[in-house]
Amino acid sequence: MKVRKAIIPAAGLGTRVLPASKAVPKEMLNIVDKPAIQYIVEEAVAAGIEDILIITNRGKGVIEDHFDYAYELEHKLGMNPSKAAILEQVRHASELANIHFLRQKVTKGLGHAVLMAKSFVGGEPFAVLYGDDVILADDPVTAQLVRVSEEFGCGVVGVKEVSRKDVQKYCSLGITPVRERVMRVNDIIEKPRDEQIMSCFSILGRVVLPPEIFGMLEQGLASTPADEEYYLTDAMADLGKQGKLMAVDFVGTRYDMGNKLGIMQANCEVALGHPEIADDFRAYLKSLAATL
């Protein structure tokens, strides 16, 4: 079945990038001249996604505003022919896809956030694009996963091999290679201890899931104490144990937008390819490097 819907969880507090995220959601922090979440939405659209649900929480209404029409601004820009290109860029965000919003009133983890989208998804497979992760690629990473999902008829996770130290911050996958860059997932352990590491492949920012995941999430949340988060990876581990989960070692460059260094890396590398500022920025970096 074609993957037509996507969820973007964007309800995190952004504590790793305070104080910037005190008043501005981390998803709205800029990469040169666009907020991070627009890059994520554009990736989903480029992968053929038609309907997107962004899950937010209190204080993130500015995300909704960004994907809405700004009539006063657009009218003013439209009166000046020299601003036509800027007007087109402003309108682009509001015309990308059918974008819906839902608030997660309590922060109970990614598993809870995805479960909130059950009625939106219905009985279809769907993509989840983590709001912290901007991944730039010529072939959209979501599209890479969708193709494998359609081929094998099951869920797919996007993975990269990370250092043994970093895998303990993410998750570890038990895998069986199928072909180049494609693996079968047998098990997943969230934030493993060193002796629990099965491989250094971790899920980083993109997954495609079958609708049956919602039943697994409901069961998992029912048995989780009210004051604890429920990990989406716990339910995906169950899929793996049932032989219903694949992994793709995706091709693309990931930027962690919940991390100060990731934000700076994204801005520098995107600026070097930006049509308006690339040459000047490259010259600046060269002059700056000479002083280090």
Residue frames as qw, qx, qy, qz and C-alpha x, y, z in Angstrom:
[[0.000, 0.887, 0.461, 0.000, 0.00, 0.00, 0.00],
 [0.372, 0.601, -0.026, 0.707, 1.27, 3.48, -0.87],
 [0.420, -0.450, -0.434, 0.658, 2.53, 5.60, 2.03],
 [0.102, 0.704, 0.363, 0.602, 0.52, 8.83, 1.89],
 [0.422, -0.863, -0.109, -0.256, 0.62, 10.09, 5.47],
 [0.581, 0.246, -0.471, 0.617, 3.37, 11.22, 7.82],
 [0.525, -0.817, -0.235, 0.035, 3.69, 12.26, 11.44],
 [0.428, 0.506, -0.335, 0.670, 6.22, 14.81, 12.65],
 [0.591, -0.662, -0.404, 0.224, 6.51, 14.76, 16.47],
 [0.318, 0.512, -0.122, 0.789, 7.50, 18.28, 17.53],
 [0.541, -0.755, -0.232, -0.288, 6.43, 18.40, 21.19],
 [0.758, -0.137, -0.332, 0.544, 9.88, 18.18, 22.81],
 [0.307, -0.905, -0.174, 0.237, 11.03, 20.90, 25.19],
 [0.560, 0.714, -0.114, 0.405, 14.40, 21.53, 23.52],
 [0.599, -0.790, 0.055, 0.115, 16.33, 21.60, 26.78],
 [0.789, -0.121, 0.223, 0.560, 19.65, 20.92, 25.02],
 [0.386, 0.418, 0.246, 0.785, 19.45, 24.21, 23.12],
 [0.280, -0.905, -0.312, 0.069, 18.29, 26.51, 25.91],
 [0.190, 0.478, 0.501, -0.696, 18.03, 29.46, 26.25],
 [0.139, 0.130, -0.530, -0.826, 17.26, 29.77, 22.51],
 [0.312, -0.279, -0.839, -0.349, 14.32, 27.35, 22.82],
 [0.016, -0.307, -0.643, 0.701, 12.76, 29.15, 25.79],
 [0.364, 0.546, 0.223, -0.721, 10.60, 31.30, 23.51],
 [0.539, 0.502, -0.448, -0.507, 11.33, 29.85, 20.05],
 [0.952, -0.035, 0.276, -0.125, 10.58, 26.13, 19.45],
 [0.436, -0.473, 0.640, 0.420, 13.75, 24.30, 18.45],
 [0.576, 0.390, 0.674, 0.249, 11.93, 23.15, 15.31],
 [0.283, 0.928, 0.239, 0.053, 11.72, 26.81, 14.28],
 [0.405, -0.693, 0.331, 0.495, 15.43, 27.52, 14.66],
 [0.572, 0.756, -0.144, -0.285, 16.77, 28.60, 11.28],
 [0.723, -0.099, 0.465, 0.501, 19.08, 26.79, 8.93],
 [0.272, 0.081, 0.338, 0.897, 20.20, 29.85, 6.96],
 [0.257, -0.007, -0.068, -0.964, 16.80, 31.21, 5.85],
 [0.683, -0.231, -0.483, -0.497, 14.29, 28.45, 6.61],
 [0.587, -0.477, 0.486, -0.438, 13.23, 26.92, 9.93],
 [0.137, -0.301, 0.943, 0.036, 14.38, 23.36, 10.54],
 [0.529, 0.264, 0.745, -0.310, 10.88, 21.91, 10.41],
 [0.585, 0.652, -0.061, -0.479, 10.34, 23.20, 6.87],
 [0.204, 0.512, -0.805, -0.219, 13.23, 21.06, 5.65],
 [0.280, -0.003, 0.938, -0.203, 11.53, 18.04, 7.26],
 [0.571, 0.524, 0.425, -0.467, 8.16, 18.82, 5.69],
 [0.449, 0.679, -0.388, -0.431, 9.81, 19.34, 2.29],
 [0.018, -0.330, 0.940, 0.087, 11.48, 15.93, 2.58],
 [0.440, 0.250, 0.802, -0.317, 8.13, 14.26, 3.30],
 [0.555, 0.663, 0.123, -0.487, 6.50, 15.98, 0.32],
 [0.286, 0.628, -0.642, -0.334, 9.39, 15.01, -1.97],
 [0.133, -0.148, 0.979, -0.043, 8.80, 11.39, -0.91],
 [0.303, -0.247, -0.743, -0.543, 5.18, 11.51, -2.07],
 [0.124, -0.398, -0.750, 0.513, 3.52, 12.23, 1.28],
 [0.063, -0.555, -0.485, -0.672, 0.19, 14.03, 0.87],
 [0.503, -0.760, -0.184, -0.368, -1.02, 14.55, 4.45],
 [0.473, 0.244, -0.568, 0.628, 1.19, 15.52, 7.39],
 [0.564, -0.761, -0.281, -0.153, 0.30, 15.67, 11.07],
 [0.332, 0.463, -0.470, 0.675, 2.61, 17.79, 13.21],
 [0.639, -0.596, -0.482, 0.067, 2.29, 17.00, 16.92],
 [0.182, 0.565, -0.265, 0.759, 3.04, 20.02, 19.07],
 [0.435, -0.535, -0.634, 0.351, 2.42, 21.20, 22.60],
 [0.137, -0.941, -0.266, 0.158, 1.85, 24.45, 24.45],
 [0.266, -0.790, 0.241, 0.497, 3.94, 27.39, 23.23],
 [0.415, -0.145, 0.691, 0.574, 4.49, 26.08, 19.72],
 [0.451, 0.723, 0.460, -0.252, 1.73, 27.93, 17.88],
 [0.084, 0.762, -0.365, -0.528, 4.37, 29.69, 15.81],
 [0.294, -0.116, 0.880, 0.354, 4.86, 26.42, 13.91],
 [0.355, 0.608, 0.709, -0.041, 1.23, 26.56, 12.80],
 [0.153, 0.882, 0.046, -0.444, 1.64, 30.21, 11.82],
 [0.187, -0.522, 0.629, 0.545, 4.65, 29.38, 9.65],
 [0.195, 0.108, 0.899, 0.378, 2.65, 26.95, 7.51],
 [0.228, 0.742, 0.581, -0.245, -0.35, 29.28, 7.26],
 [0.368, 0.659, 0.271, 0.597, -0.90, 32.14, 4.83],
 [0.318, -0.481, -0.241, 0.780, 0.41, 35.53, 6.00],
 [0.334, 0.765, 0.514, 0.199, -2.06, 37.76, 4.17],
 [0.081, -0.975, -0.006, 0.206, -0.74, 41.16, 5.29],
 [0.442, -0.551, 0.532, 0.466, 2.88, 40.25, 4.57],
 [0.520, 0.218, 0.712, 0.419, 2.05, 38.65, 1.23],
 [0.256, 0.883, 0.390, 0.044, -0.06, 41.64, 0.18],
 [0.174, -0.911, 0.201, 0.314, 2.76, 44.03, 0.98],
 [0.476, -0.325, 0.667, 0.473, 5.32, 41.92, -0.88],
 [0.492, 0.478, 0.683, 0.251, 2.95, 41.59, -3.83],
 [0.162, 0.955, 0.189, -0.164, 2.82, 45.37, -4.26],
 [0.108, -0.814, 0.475, 0.316, 6.54, 45.46, -5.01],
 [0.875, 0.437, -0.173, -0.120, 7.57, 43.65, -8.23],
 [0.309, 0.640, -0.660, 0.245, 11.18, 43.42, -6.99],
 [0.404, -0.331, 0.724, -0.449, 9.96, 41.22, -4.10],
 [0.826, 0.142, -0.258, -0.480, 8.36, 38.57, -6.34],
 [0.613, 0.244, -0.739, 0.141, 10.97, 35.91, -5.56],
 [0.027, -0.162, 0.716, -0.678, 10.64, 36.49, -1.81],
 [0.655, 0.012, 0.142, -0.742, 6.84, 36.34, -2.09],
 [0.803, 0.176, -0.507, -0.259, 7.11, 32.97, -3.82],
 [0.399, 0.207, -0.795, 0.408, 9.34, 31.65, -1.03],
 [0.289, -0.107, 0.523, -0.795, 6.94, 32.88, 1.65],
 [0.767, 0.085, -0.043, -0.635, 3.95, 31.25, -0.02],
 [0.562, 0.288, -0.771, -0.082, 5.82, 28.02, -0.63],
 [0.014, 0.141, -0.855, 0.498, 5.64, 26.97, 3.03],
 [0.503, 0.164, 0.457, -0.715, 1.86, 27.28, 3.15],
 [0.751, 0.392, -0.172, -0.502, 1.32, 25.33, -0.07],
 [0.019, 0.462, -0.885, -0.054, 3.56, 22.31, 0.52],
 [0.289, -0.140, -0.943, -0.086, 0.93, 19.75, 1.58],
 [0.577, -0.607, -0.312, -0.449, -2.18, 19.19, 3.68],
 [0.341, 0.230, -0.659, 0.629, -0.70, 19.98, 7.08],
 [0.614, -0.626, -0.361, -0.318, -2.64, 19.24, 10.27],
 [0.112, 0.473, -0.591, 0.644, -1.78, 19.92, 13.91],
 [0.757, -0.480, -0.416, -0.156, -2.47, 18.13, 17.18],
 [0.126, -0.726, 0.471, -0.485, -1.33, 19.01, 20.68],
 [0.699, -0.108, -0.668, 0.231, 0.28, 16.49, 23.01],
 [0.382, -0.808, -0.031, -0.447, -0.99, 17.85, 26.31],
 [0.701, -0.627, 0.339, 0.012, 1.32, 15.68, 28.41],
 [0.371, 0.679, -0.628, -0.079, 4.90, 14.82, 27.46],
 [0.833, -0.256, 0.454, -0.188, 4.91, 11.03, 27.73],
 [0.482, -0.318, 0.723, 0.378, 7.41, 10.12, 25.08],
 [0.218, 0.312, -0.598, -0.705, 7.51, 9.38, 21.39],
 [0.046, -0.197, -0.973, -0.112, 5.37, 6.25, 21.70],
 [0.104, 0.607, 0.615, -0.492, 2.54, 8.28, 23.22],
 [0.159, 0.558, -0.173, -0.796, 2.90, 11.00, 20.58],
 [0.162, 0.135, -0.812, -0.544, 2.63, 8.51, 17.71],
 [0.007, 0.371, 0.920, -0.124, -0.38, 6.80, 19.32],
 [0.172, 0.572, 0.318, -0.737, -2.17, 10.15, 19.32],
 [0.255, 0.408, -0.465, -0.743, -2.12, 9.99, 15.52],
 [0.322, 0.108, 0.940, 0.018, -4.11, 6.75, 15.32],
 [0.434, 0.667, 0.535, -0.283, -7.32, 8.32, 13.98],
 [0.213, 0.790, -0.284, -0.500, -5.35, 10.47, 11.53],
 [0.066, -0.397, 0.855, 0.328, -3.50, 7.48, 10.09],
 [0.841, 0.156, -0.026, -0.518, -6.41, 5.05, 9.93],
 [0.925, -0.088, 0.370, 0.020, -5.51, 1.64, 8.52],
 [0.661, 0.721, -0.147, 0.143, -2.59, 2.76, 6.35],
 [0.763, -0.126, -0.103, 0.626, 1.19, 2.51, 6.63],
 [0.011, -0.990, -0.071, -0.120, 2.72, 5.84, 7.58],
 [0.612, 0.364, -0.302, 0.633, 6.03, 7.63, 7.98],
 [0.476, -0.845, -0.156, 0.184, 7.40, 9.24, 11.12],
 [0.527, 0.549, -0.145, 0.632, 9.97, 12.02, 10.67],
 [0.550, -0.542, -0.397, 0.496, 11.49, 13.03, 14.00],
 [0.073, 0.974, 0.176, 0.125, 11.28, 16.78, 14.57],
 [0.486, -0.764, 0.277, 0.322, 14.85, 16.98, 15.90],
 [0.610, -0.180, 0.607, 0.477, 16.44, 15.53, 12.78],
 [0.497, 0.764, -0.114, -0.395, 17.01, 17.35, 9.52],
 [0.675, -0.138, 0.634, 0.350, 18.44, 14.95, 6.94],
 [0.388, 0.737, -0.198, -0.517, 19.53, 16.36, 3.60],
 [0.540, -0.090, 0.782, 0.298, 19.87, 14.03, 0.61],
 [0.222, 0.226, -0.538, -0.781, 19.42, 14.11, -3.16],
 [0.504, -0.236, -0.765, -0.324, 17.16, 11.07, -2.77],
 [0.463, -0.545, 0.209, -0.667, 14.88, 11.91, 0.20],
 [0.008, -0.242, 0.922, -0.301, 15.53, 9.52, 3.09],
 [0.599, 0.164, 0.508, -0.597, 11.80, 9.00, 3.61],
 [0.745, 0.462, -0.246, -0.414, 11.56, 7.89, -0.02],
 [0.302, 0.434, -0.847, 0.057, 14.44, 5.44, 0.50],
 [0.259, -0.052, 0.846, -0.464, 12.50, 3.85, 3.37],
 [0.676, 0.319, 0.214, -0.628, 9.15, 3.87, 1.57],
 [0.613, 0.448, -0.562, -0.328, 10.58, 1.89, -1.35],
 [0.198, 0.224, -0.931, 0.207, 11.85, -0.85, 0.96],
 [0.417, 0.108, 0.629, -0.646, 8.57, -0.86, 2.91],
 [0.721, 0.386, -0.049, -0.574, 6.61, -1.37, -0.30],
 [0.493, 0.423, -0.747, -0.143, 9.01, -4.09, -1.47],
 [0.229, 0.095, -0.920, 0.303, 8.90, -6.16, 1.74],
 [0.504, -0.510, -0.506, -0.479, 5.42, -5.19, 2.95],
 [0.651, -0.517, -0.457, 0.316, 6.50, -4.28, 6.48],
 [0.244, -0.962, -0.004, 0.126, 7.89, -1.53, 8.69],
 [0.723, 0.386, -0.104, 0.563, 11.27, 0.07, 7.98],
 [0.413, -0.857, -0.042, 0.305, 13.67, 2.09, 10.13],
 [0.496, 0.789, -0.201, 0.302, 16.34, 4.47, 8.89],
 [0.792, -0.554, 0.057, 0.250, 19.69, 3.71, 10.51],
 [0.416, 0.780, -0.405, 0.232, 23.32, 4.77, 10.53],
 [0.835, -0.150, -0.363, 0.385, 26.32, 3.19, 12.18],
 [0.165, -0.909, 0.156, -0.349, 27.51, 5.34, 15.10],
 [0.230, 0.492, -0.730, 0.414, 30.32, 5.08, 17.64],
 [0.531, -0.262, -0.791, 0.154, 29.97, 2.58, 20.48],
 [0.134, -0.195, -0.467, 0.852, 29.78, 5.52, 22.88],
 [0.328, 0.060, -0.122, -0.935, 26.98, 7.21, 20.93],
 [0.474, -0.184, -0.776, -0.373, 24.93, 4.05, 20.46],
 [0.299, -0.324, -0.770, 0.461, 24.25, 4.13, 24.22],
 [0.139, 0.274, 0.193, -0.932, 22.47, 7.47, 23.71],
 [0.527, 0.165, -0.385, -0.739, 20.25, 6.08, 20.96],
 [0.897, -0.052, 0.309, -0.312, 19.45, 2.39, 20.49],
 [0.127, -0.430, 0.851, 0.274, 21.14, -0.78, 19.30],
 [0.813, 0.261, -0.103, -0.511, 19.75, -3.06, 16.60],
 [0.572, -0.169, 0.793, 0.123, 20.12, -6.80, 16.22],
 [0.542, 0.615, -0.177, -0.545, 20.30, -7.20, 12.44],
 [0.724, 0.047, 0.637, 0.260, 20.65, -9.73, 9.64],
 [0.052, 0.474, -0.407, -0.779, 22.04, -8.33, 6.35],
 [0.704, 0.483, 0.486, -0.188, 19.80, -8.79, 3.29],
 [0.658, 0.531, 0.203, 0.494, 21.67, -6.81, 0.64],
 [0.399, 0.147, -0.121, 0.897, 23.72, -3.63, 0.44],
 [0.114, -0.190, 0.175, -0.959, 22.28, -1.07, 2.88],
 [0.706, -0.264, -0.202, -0.625, 19.23, -3.24, 3.66],
 [0.130, 0.187, -0.902, 0.367, 18.93, -5.40, 6.78],
 [0.597, -0.486, -0.558, -0.311, 16.30, -7.35, 8.66],
 [0.176, -0.523, 0.476, -0.685, 15.78, -6.17, 12.24],
 [0.590, -0.175, -0.788, 0.036, 15.55, -8.92, 14.85],
 [0.496, -0.654, -0.477, 0.315, 15.57, -6.83, 18.03],
 [0.158, 0.707, -0.065, 0.686, 16.04, -3.28, 19.35],
 [0.564, -0.512, -0.463, 0.452, 17.32, -2.14, 22.74],
 [0.026, 0.919, 0.100, 0.381, 16.80, 1.51, 23.68],
 [0.125, -0.838, 0.410, -0.339, 19.80, 3.21, 25.34],
 [0.947, -0.081, -0.305, 0.064, 21.65, -0.07, 25.88],
 [0.550, -0.733, 0.378, 0.133, 24.35, -0.70, 28.43],
 [0.135, 0.664, -0.673, -0.298, 27.69, -1.58, 26.90],
 [0.263, -0.142, 0.954, 0.016, 27.16, -5.32, 27.35],
 [0.539, 0.486, 0.606, -0.327, 23.72, -5.06, 25.65],
 [0.293, 0.665, -0.314, -0.611, 25.00, -3.59, 22.38],
 [0.824, 0.234, 0.516, 0.016, 24.09, -5.91, 19.50],
 [0.592, 0.415, 0.291, 0.626, 25.46, -3.65, 16.76],
 [0.217, -0.398, -0.114, 0.884, 26.38, 0.00, 16.39],
 [0.054, -0.370, -0.569, -0.732, 23.50, 0.65, 14.00],
 [0.034, 0.401, 0.588, -0.702, 21.02, 3.09, 15.56],
 [0.193, 0.727, 0.618, 0.227, 17.69, 4.48, 14.38],
 [0.261, -0.306, -0.036, 0.915, 18.20, 8.12, 13.42],
 [0.136, 0.346, 0.033, -0.928, 15.17, 10.19, 12.67],
 [0.553, 0.221, -0.364, -0.716, 13.08, 8.32, 10.10],
 [0.283, 0.023, 0.953, -0.103, 10.77, 5.29, 10.22],
 [0.543, -0.011, -0.429, -0.722, 7.90, 3.84, 8.20],
 [0.240, -0.064, 0.864, -0.437, 5.40, 1.83, 10.24],
 [0.267, -0.309, -0.815, -0.411, 2.39, -0.43, 9.60],
 [0.447, -0.513, -0.063, -0.730, -0.93, 0.49, 11.29],
 [0.821, -0.331, -0.466, 0.002, -0.68, -2.54, 13.59],
 [0.415, 0.218, -0.466, 0.750, 1.90, -0.60, 15.59],
 [0.342, -0.475, 0.071, -0.808, -0.97, 1.23, 17.30],
 [0.864, -0.361, -0.267, -0.227, -2.19, -1.92, 19.07],
 [0.765, 0.016, -0.387, 0.514, 1.34, -2.54, 20.31],
 [0.124, 0.383, -0.236, 0.884, 1.60, 1.05, 21.54],
 [0.601, -0.493, -0.099, -0.621, -1.71, 0.78, 23.39],
 [0.906, -0.269, -0.319, 0.071, -0.58, -2.39, 25.16],
 [0.617, 0.162, -0.329, 0.696, 2.80, -0.91, 26.01],
 [0.085, -0.461, 0.143, -0.872, 1.40, 2.33, 27.38],
 [0.733, -0.478, -0.235, -0.423, -1.19, 0.45, 29.46],
 [0.892, -0.285, -0.253, 0.243, 1.62, -1.34, 31.30],
 [0.477, 0.334, -0.214, 0.785, 3.87, 1.72, 31.69],
 [0.298, -0.559, -0.505, 0.586, 3.73, 3.72, 34.98],
 [0.172, 0.911, 0.372, 0.054, 1.98, 7.07, 34.55],
 [0.202, -0.924, 0.183, 0.268, 5.14, 9.04, 35.42],
 [0.525, -0.327, 0.625, 0.477, 7.34, 7.25, 32.85],
 [0.427, 0.553, -0.353, -0.622, 7.80, 7.70, 29.10],
 [0.841, 0.141, 0.522, -0.006, 7.03, 4.87, 26.68],
 [0.142, -0.515, 0.580, 0.615, 9.55, 4.43, 23.90],
 [0.736, 0.480, -0.128, -0.459, 8.42, 3.93, 20.32],
 [0.323, 0.504, -0.798, -0.073, 11.41, 1.61, 19.93],
 [0.390, -0.111, 0.841, -0.358, 9.84, -0.84, 22.40],
 [0.734, 0.418, 0.350, -0.406, 6.90, -1.38, 20.03],
 [0.563, 0.672, -0.419, -0.238, 9.20, -1.48, 17.00],
 [0.099, -0.432, 0.890, -0.106, 11.26, -4.15, 18.78],
 [0.630, 0.157, 0.677, -0.345, 8.11, -6.28, 18.92],
 [0.699, 0.633, -0.062, -0.328, 7.70, -5.84, 15.17],
 [0.252, 0.656, -0.708, -0.067, 11.27, -6.99, 14.70],
 [0.346, -0.217, 0.883, -0.232, 10.78, -10.09, 16.82],
 [0.697, 0.386, 0.507, -0.329, 7.79, -10.95, 14.63],
 [0.531, 0.050, 0.622, 0.574, 9.88, -10.61, 11.45],
 [0.259, 0.811, 0.505, 0.139, 8.02, -7.49, 10.34],
 [0.114, -0.960, 0.069, 0.246, 10.75, -4.84, 10.42],
 [0.779, 0.368, 0.064, 0.504, 13.54, -3.91, 8.01],
 [0.325, -0.792, 0.049, 0.515, 16.34, -1.35, 8.28],
 [0.626, 0.687, 0.113, 0.350, 17.90, 0.88, 5.65],
 [0.538, -0.431, 0.049, 0.722, 21.37, 2.34, 6.08],
 [0.359, 0.873, 0.329, -0.041, 20.21, 5.54, 4.43],
 [0.545, 0.201, 0.149, 0.800, 22.23, 7.86, 2.22],
 [0.084, -0.874, -0.242, -0.413, 22.08, 11.42, 3.52],
 [0.334, 0.252, -0.449, 0.790, 23.57, 13.92, 5.94],
 [0.465, -0.685, -0.559, -0.047, 21.83, 14.16, 9.31],
 [0.119, 0.422, -0.307, 0.845, 21.84, 17.23, 11.52],
 [0.386, -0.487, -0.729, 0.288, 20.69, 16.98, 15.14],
 [0.024, -0.614, -0.130, -0.778, 18.68, 20.18, 15.63],
 [0.655, -0.720, -0.184, -0.138, 18.31, 19.46, 19.33],
 [0.787, -0.312, 0.022, 0.532, 22.07, 19.90, 19.67],
 [0.019, -0.913, 0.076, 0.400, 23.98, 23.19, 19.51],
 [0.296, -0.428, 0.672, 0.527, 26.81, 21.74, 17.45],
 [0.409, 0.365, 0.801, 0.242, 24.33, 20.11, 15.06],
 [0.212, 0.897, 0.335, -0.199, 22.64, 23.47, 14.50],
 [0.095, -0.812, 0.348, 0.459, 25.93, 25.16, 13.69],
 [0.391, -0.144, 0.804, 0.424, 27.00, 22.34, 11.36],
 [0.393, 0.610, 0.683, 0.077, 23.69, 22.54, 9.50],
 [0.137, 0.941, 0.111, -0.288, 23.96, 26.29, 9.04],
 [0.216, -0.655, 0.541, 0.482, 27.55, 26.17, 7.83],
 [0.380, -0.014, 0.846, 0.373, 27.09, 23.33, 5.38],
 [0.350, 0.711, 0.610, 0.017, 23.78, 24.58, 3.96],
 [0.027, 0.910, -0.043, -0.412, 25.22, 28.10, 3.62],
 [0.307, -0.448, 0.655, 0.526, 28.06, 26.70, 1.50],
 [0.259, 0.242, 0.835, 0.421, 25.48, 25.55, -1.04],
 [0.173, 0.749, 0.496, -0.404, 23.09, 28.48, -0.81],
 [0.531, 0.554, 0.384, 0.513, 22.70, 30.31, -4.15],
 [0.017, -0.963, -0.111, -0.243, 22.66, 33.78, -2.58],
 [0.351, -0.875, 0.316, -0.101, 25.52, 33.58, -0.08],
 [0.978, -0.056, 0.065, 0.190, 27.67, 30.54, -0.91],
 [0.647, 0.511, -0.126, 0.551, 30.60, 32.38, -2.50],
 [0.095, -0.758, 0.255, -0.593, 30.80, 35.12, 0.15],
 [0.794, -0.528, 0.183, -0.239, 30.37, 32.64, 2.99],
 [0.949, 0.092, -0.033, 0.301, 33.09, 30.36, 1.61],
 [0.413, 0.621, -0.214, 0.631, 35.47, 33.32, 1.38],
 [0.429, -0.719, 0.220, -0.501, 34.58, 34.29, 4.95],
 [0.944, -0.318, 0.083, -0.029, 35.27, 30.78, 6.24],
 [0.815, 0.319, -0.125, 0.468, 38.63, 30.71, 4.51],
 [0.134, 0.685, -0.259, 0.668, 39.64, 34.03, 6.06],
 [0.668, -0.602, 0.182, -0.398, 38.38, 32.91, 9.45],
 [0.987, -0.087, -0.044, 0.127, 40.23, 29.59, 9.24],
 [0.593, 0.525, -0.256, 0.554, 43.47, 31.44, 8.60],
 [0.169, -0.677, 0.330, -0.636, 43.17, 33.04, 12.06],
 [0.880, -0.398, -0.023, -0.258, 42.56, 29.81, 13.99]]
